Amino acid sequence: MKKLHLIISLFVLAMLIACSNDDSNGIDLEGISAPANVSALVTVTQDNTGKVTFLPKGEGATQYKINFGHGGAVSTAIAPGETISHVYPEGVYKAKIIAMGLNGKTTEAEQDVVVSFKAPENLVVTITNDVAVSKKVTVKATADFALFYDVYFGEAGKPDPVSANIGDEVSYTYQEAGVYTIRVVAKSAAIQTTEFSQEFTAILILNPTSAAPTPPNRSAGNVISIYGSKYTNVAGTNFFPDWGQAGQGSSWGEFDLNGDKMLNYINLSYQGIALADGTSIDVSGMDYLHMDVWTADLQKIETSLISLTNGEKPVTKDLTANEWTSIDIPISAFTSQGLTVADIFQLKLVGTPWAGGSVFVDNIYFYKTPAQVIELPLDFESSTLTYAWSGFGSDSFGAIPAAVVANPDKTGANVSNNVVKIEKLAGAQVWAGASLNLETPIDYAKGTIVKVNVWSPKVGADILYKMELSTSPKDGNGNPTVFIEVHAASTVANAWEVLTFDLTTAPGFSTSNKYDRVILFPDFGQMGTGATYYFDDIKQSN
């Protein structure tokens, strides 16, 4: 059977290589990466024979060979999922797992093989609960003279062990939280094994361990935010009016996850949010209600908008346990039930099962899809868009002035009406500049070269063009860690010129990153002198 698998694999490989000579088929074998994460589970029989069995593993591998590290012996090719054995005398060996991909590229990984006819000694077992996944337990065992170990996790109906190389971790997710007897059996080539057992509690994680997804950039006129840190929230909102639910065992709080705050409704029967000091807000111009919800134990959440004039209407959504569920409810789902949404003064949340679980809620806001959005290309001529440039880097680390103004020099390369003015104040930091959030991320179909019309008061000013992925993890200064930077120098003074920034030359550039923030740094690397710079027509080209 092994030979048959190998013949089939080699036949498929030969066919694909042959086809690769025909440009019409579009197969790019050279573009396929070499196998990754190559390793092997190595076990040995407990009979003093030294018979060791290898189960190779890897991503993108079509076949494996094992250099046993013993007398130059190398295995024949084996298919994924198959095993191969070799008999060793007592000793310590360095085996090599060789994984081959579809295009012949190989990846090698070394594996220690300890063959001892002594029973394992000094067995040390560490058992931990996963910090992010409920009921997931990880075991790690080390021992002298051992090659591998078996773990019996003690769940009813699951009698088979899970095996791992000694020193490696093995994980298991229980169906239910609770106390289980975990038994670890360390094995060498000896007949005698060494065991360890411990009662361990698999816990149910009752709160999120990661923040909710970061909302996209939106203009202020396109969003009405109730709760969250991305947008400006409606003032005077009461998130815990209770409505008599304490008698149902329900309660509330604001959960702080490493500085990221979110609402927490506990044993949710129903709880509400009272808007704007008991007045109302008009959401008739919005298209959706959004919120992010995390739960360990609720199946559904019912959300009602409550009108001052004609009551409330509900919409129910399913929840996925132990992860964030992003919910977008069309406003039409409420208005189609006859609800007036011009005077919404409360929101109501109901859990299923009733008072049977808790939820964490973040990013509650209404939003609409605008007819125009802030995106590349940018010419600043729209009468409906608000270009909210944000300056930074003054001498006191505050903001430097940055705004859309009338073009002060409608000559030469730029006769448009509106431009961006950035003042690099005297004493401003060398990295002073201004940023603009895009509502639609960069579209690489429009090109990977960005051209910017620049008016500089001097020749040789370093203009740094930067793009960030605003939702990427933050560094120690609170700045996104996924970004690109490209430099260009001004060649004329007091006149417009078009500077070119090739994004592909930036370290870390990838078309998989959908950058959604533009940042301009005038005269980068130099302290501010009070000079003024103008920018316009930020657009892509090929």
TINU-110147 format. One line per 10 residues: number of its first residue (from 1); for each residue z negated, x, y negated of C-alpha. Coordinates in steps of 0.5 Angstrom, whole numbers. Example, Ala and Ser with C-alpha at 12.3 -4.5 7.8 and 13.67 -1.06 7.14 Angstrom:
1	-16,25,9; -14,27,2
***
This chain:
1	0,0,0; -2,6,-5; 5,9,-4; 9,2,-5; 5,1,-12; 7,8,-14; 14,7,-12; 15,1,-16; 11,4,-22; 16,10,-22
11	22,5,-21; 20,1,-27; 19,8,-31; 26,10,-29; 29,4,-31; 26,4,-38; 27,11,-39; 35,10,-37; 35,4,-42; 32,8,-47
21	38,11,-48; 42,5,-50; 40,4,-57; 41,-4,-57; 35,-5,-53; 30,-3,-58; 25,0,-53; 22,6,-57; 18,9,-51; 17,15,-55
31	13,11,-60; 8,9,-54; 1,13,-55; -1,17,-49; -7,14,-45; -14,13,-48; -21,12,-46; -20,16,-40; -26,16,-35; -28,15,-28
41	-33,12,-24; -35,17,-19; -40,15,-13; -42,18,-7; -44,16,0; -51,16,2; -50,20,9; -50,27,7; -43,28,8; -41,29,1
51	-36,24,1; -34,22,-6; -30,17,-9; -26,16,-16; -24,10,-19; -20,12,-25; -20,8,-32; -16,8,-38; -12,4,-43; -5,5,-43
61	-5,9,-36; 1,7,-31; -2,12,-26; -7,17,-25; -8,24,-21; -15,27,-20; -16,35,-20; -22,35,-16; -25,42,-18; -26,44,-11
71	-21,49,-8; -15,47,-12; -15,41,-9; -11,35,-13; -10,28,-11; -3,24,-10; -2,19,-15; -6,13,-15; -5,6,-19; -9,3,-24
81	-15,-1,-20; -15,4,-14; -19,9,-11; -19,16,-8; -24,20,-4; -25,27,-3; -31,31,1; -35,36,-2; -40,41,0; -46,41,-4
91	-46,44,-11; -44,42,-18; -36,41,-20; -32,39,-26; -27,34,-24; -21,33,-28; -18,26,-29; -11,26,-31; -8,19,-34; 0,18,-35
101	3,13,-39; 9,9,-39; 13,15,-42; 10,21,-38; 5,22,-44; -2,25,-41; -9,25,-42; -14,29,-39; -22,28,-38; -27,32,-35
111	-32,29,-30; -38,32,-27; -39,31,-20; -46,33,-17; -46,33,-10; -53,34,-7; -57,33,-1; -63,32,-4; -66,25,-6; -65,24,-14
121	-72,26,-18; -75,25,-25; -71,18,-25; -72,16,-32; -69,9,-34; -68,6,-41; -67,-2,-42; -66,-5,-49; -63,-11,-52; -57,-11,-55
131	-58,-12,-63; -52,-16,-64; -51,-20,-58; -56,-25,-55; -58,-24,-48; -54,-18,-47; -58,-12,-44; -56,-5,-43; -59,0,-38; -58,7,-38
141	-61,12,-32; -62,19,-32; -64,23,-26; -64,30,-23; -59,31,-17; -56,24,-18; -49,22,-19; -49,15,-20; -54,9,-20; -53,2,-19
151	-57,-4,-23; -59,-10,-20; -60,-15,-26; -64,-20,-22; -60,-26,-25; -60,-32,-19; -53,-32,-16; -51,-25,-18; -53,-21,-12; -48,-15,-13
161	-50,-9,-17; -47,-6,-23; -45,1,-22; -45,7,-27; -44,14,-27; -51,18,-28; -53,18,-36; -48,13,-38; -50,6,-40; -48,-1,-37
171	-49,-7,-40; -50,-15,-37; -50,-21,-41; -55,-27,-38; -53,-34,-38; -60,-36,-40; -65,-32,-44; -72,-30,-40; -75,-25,-36; -72,-22,-31
181	-73,-16,-26; -68,-11,-27; -68,-6,-21; -64,1,-21; -62,5,-15; -61,12,-17; -56,15,-11; -54,22,-9; -51,25,-3; -57,24,1
191	-59,19,5; -65,17,1; -65,14,-6; -70,13,-11; -71,7,-15; -74,4,-21; -76,-4,-23; -78,-7,-29; -79,-14,-31; -75,-15,-38
201	-74,-20,-43; -67,-22,-45; -68,-25,-52; -64,-30,-55; -62,-27,-62; -64,-33,-67; -60,-30,-74; -54,-26,-75; -54,-19,-75; -47,-18,-80
211	-45,-21,-86; -41,-27,-87; -33,-26,-88; -32,-24,-95; -28,-29,-99; -22,-27,-102; -20,-26,-109; -19,-32,-113; -19,-34,-121; -25,-37,-124
221	-20,-44,-125; -19,-44,-118; -26,-44,-115; -32,-48,-116; -38,-44,-112; -44,-47,-110; -47,-41,-106; -45,-34,-105; -44,-27,-108; -37,-27,-109
231	-36,-32,-115; -40,-35,-120; -44,-41,-118; -46,-48,-121; -52,-47,-125; -58,-51,-123; -57,-53,-116; -63,-54,-111; -62,-52,-104; -68,-55,-101
241	-69,-62,-104; -72,-63,-96; -71,-71,-97; -77,-72,-92; -74,-68,-87; -81,-63,-86; -83,-69,-82; -78,-68,-77; -80,-61,-76; -74,-58,-80
251	-75,-53,-86; -71,-48,-90; -71,-41,-93; -67,-36,-96; -65,-30,-91; -64,-23,-93; -60,-19,-89; -60,-12,-92; -59,-15,-99; -54,-20,-97
261	-57,-27,-98; -56,-33,-94; -59,-40,-93; -63,-42,-87; -64,-49,-85; -69,-49,-79; -69,-54,-74; -63,-58,-77; -64,-65,-77; -61,-66,-84
271	-62,-62,-90; -58,-63,-97; -56,-59,-103; -57,-62,-110; -52,-60,-115; -52,-58,-122; -59,-61,-124; -58,-68,-121; -52,-69,-125; -45,-68,-122
281	-39,-64,-121; -31,-66,-121; -28,-63,-115; -22,-68,-115; -18,-62,-117; -20,-58,-111; -16,-58,-104; -21,-55,-100; -29,-55,-98; -31,-48,-95
291	-37,-45,-92; -39,-40,-87; -44,-42,-81; -48,-38,-76; -52,-41,-71; -55,-39,-64; -56,-46,-61; -52,-52,-65; -46,-55,-62; -43,-58,-69
301	-45,-59,-76; -43,-65,-80; -42,-64,-87; -42,-70,-92; -40,-70,-100; -44,-75,-103; -42,-79,-110; -46,-82,-115; -41,-88,-115; -39,-90,-108
311	-44,-86,-103; -42,-81,-98; -37,-79,-92; -38,-74,-87; -33,-69,-83; -36,-66,-77; -34,-59,-75; -35,-55,-68; -39,-49,-68; -39,-42,-64
321	-45,-39,-62; -47,-32,-64; -42,-31,-69; -39,-34,-76; -35,-40,-76; -31,-40,-82; -30,-48,-84; -25,-50,-89; -25,-58,-90; -19,-61,-94
331	-22,-65,-100; -17,-71,-97; -21,-71,-91; -26,-74,-95; -22,-78,-100; -18,-81,-94; -25,-85,-92; -25,-88,-99; -30,-83,-102; -29,-81,-110
341	-30,-74,-111; -30,-74,-119; -37,-74,-119; -40,-71,-113; -48,-69,-114; -50,-68,-107; -48,-64,-100; -51,-66,-94; -51,-62,-87; -53,-65,-80
351	-54,-61,-74; -52,-63,-67; -56,-64,-63; -61,-67,-68; -67,-62,-70; -65,-58,-64; -63,-52,-68; -62,-47,-74; -56,-45,-78; -55,-40,-83
361	-50,-42,-89; -46,-37,-94; -40,-38,-98; -40,-45,-100; -35,-47,-105; -29,-51,-107; -22,-48,-108; -15,-50,-109; -8,-46,-108; -5,-45,-115
371	2,-46,-117; 1,-39,-119; -3,-33,-117; -5,-26,-119; 0,-21,-115; 5,-16,-115; 9,-15,-119; 5,-16,-125; 8,-17,-132; 2,-21,-136
381	7,-26,-139; 4,-32,-135; 1,-37,-140; -3,-40,-134; -6,-34,-131; -12,-31,-133; -12,-23,-132; -19,-21,-132; -19,-14,-132; -26,-10,-131
391	-27,-4,-135; -32,2,-132; -34,9,-134; -37,9,-141; -41,14,-143; -47,10,-141; -44,8,-134; -42,1,-137; -35,-2,-138; -30,1,-143
401	-25,-4,-146; -19,-7,-142; -15,-13,-143; -9,-16,-144; -6,-16,-151; 0,-16,-155; 5,-11,-154; 4,-6,-160; 10,-2,-159; 16,-6,-157
411	21,-1,-156; 25,3,-151; 23,2,-144; 19,-4,-146; 20,-10,-150; 16,-15,-147; 11,-19,-150; 4,-17,-147; 1,-11,-144; -6,-8,-141
421	-10,-4,-146; -15,1,-144; -19,4,-149; -22,11,-146; -28,11,-151; -31,18,-153; -35,20,-148; -33,16,-143; -33,19,-136; -27,23,-133
431	-27,17,-128; -27,11,-133; -21,6,-132; -20,-1,-131; -19,-6,-124; -16,-12,-123; -17,-17,-117; -10,-19,-114; -11,-26,-111; -5,-25,-106
441	-5,-18,-102; 0,-13,-103; 7,-15,-99; 10,-9,-96; 16,-12,-95; 17,-11,-103; 17,-4,-102; 12,2,-102; 13,5,-108; 10,2,-114
451	13,3,-121; 8,2,-128; 11,2,-135; 6,7,-139; 5,8,-146; 0,15,-147; -2,18,-153; 0,25,-150; 4,29,-146; 1,31,-139
461	-4,25,-138; -6,24,-131; -5,17,-129; -9,15,-123; -6,9,-119; -11,6,-114; -11,0,-109; -17,-2,-105; -19,-7,-100; -24,-11,-103
471	-27,-13,-97; -28,-7,-93; -35,-4,-92; -38,-1,-98; -40,6,-100; -47,9,-103; -44,7,-110; -42,0,-108; -35,2,-108; -30,-1,-102
481	-29,5,-97; -21,3,-95; -17,5,-101; -11,9,-103; -10,14,-109; -3,17,-112; -3,21,-119; 3,21,-124; 3,25,-130; 6,22,-137
491	12,26,-140; 12,23,-147; 7,21,-152; 7,15,-156; 13,12,-152; 14,7,-146; 16,11,-140; 16,8,-132; 12,13,-128; 13,12,-120
501	7,12,-115; 9,13,-108; 4,10,-104; 6,13,-97; 4,20,-100; -3,17,-101; -8,20,-96; -10,14,-91; -5,10,-93; -3,5,-88
511	1,-2,-88; -4,-5,-84; -9,-5,-90; -7,-11,-94; -10,-8,-101; -12,-13,-106; -15,-9,-112; -11,-5,-117; -14,0,-121; -12,4,-127
521	-15,11,-129; -12,14,-136; -12,21,-137; -16,22,-130; -21,28,-130; -22,28,-137; -28,26,-141; -26,20,-146; -24,22,-153; -23,15,-156
531	-15,15,-154; -12,8,-152; -7,7,-147; -2,1,-145; 0,-1,-138; 6,-6,-136; 10,-8,-131; 7,-6,-125; 12,-7,-119; 14,-5,-112
541	21,-2,-110; 24,1,-104
***
